[in-house]
Amino acid sequence: MTIGSGFISAYRDYLAKALNVNTVQDYVSDSNAIYYWNMTPENRSFNLLTALSETMKMNPRMKVMVLGGIYDLATPYFVAQYHLNHLSLPEKLRANLQFNRYESGHLPYLDEKSLQQLHQDLRDLLRDSSADCWKMATEALFKRLHLETFKQLK
C-alpha cells in the first residue's frame, strides 16, 4: 500500500495547524529515488543504535516504545527487536525498552483492533512517563522551595 493523497493532506494540515510549520516543499510519498541511492558500504544505511544507547545512559528515565505490525514487510518488527535486544545497555535500562506488536501491516492505525491497542499502549506509556515527569517536577520544586527557605533563614 502506498501513502495516498489523503494521508499527505492530513500530514500537511497537522504540520501547519498543530505544529505551526509551513513549508512549500513537496512531500514525496512514491518515487523511484531508492533505485538511485548510492548503496556503497559507507552509504548503505545509517545506524542510530549507538546514539540511542548513549542517550538512554545519559537519561536513565528515557522510555523507548517500538511499534510493529507482524505483517509489515517494509520494516520487519523482529529486526527492530533484534537490534534493540543487542543494544549496549546496562540491565536496569532494558526495562525502559518496550516492544508492542500488532496484528497489522506497516500502518497499524489503519486496522481498528490494532488502533485500539495502539491507543491503549500510548496511554500507558504517557501515563507512566507523566508519573516520572511529575515526580521530577515535584522534586525540583521541593528543592527550590527548600533553597528559598534556606536563603531566607540566613
C-alpha positions, 0 to 999 in steps of 0.5 A: 500500500502506498501513502495516498493523497489523503494521508499527505493532506492530513500530514500537511494540515497537522504540520501547519495547524498543530505544529505551526510549520509551513513549508512549500516543499513537496512531500514525496510519498512514491518515487523511484529515488531508492533505485538511485541511492548510492548503496556503497558500504559507507552509504548503505544505511545509517545506524542510530543504535549507538546514539540511542544507547548513549542517550538512554545512559545519559537519561536513565528515565528515557522510555523507548516504545517500538511499534510493529505490525507482524505483517509489515514487510517494509520494516520487519518488527523482529529486526527492530527487536533484534537490534534493540535486544543487542543494544549496549545497555546496562540491565536496569535500562532494558526495562525502559525498552518496550516492544508492542506488536500488532496484528497489522501491516506497516500502518497499524492505525489503519486496522481498528483492533490494532488502533485500539491497542495502539491507543491503549499502549500510548496511554500507558506509556504517557501515563507512566512517563507523566508519573516520572515527569511529575515526580521530577517536577515535584522534586525540583520544586521541593528543592527550590522551595527548600533553597528559598527557605534556606536563603531566607533563614540566613 
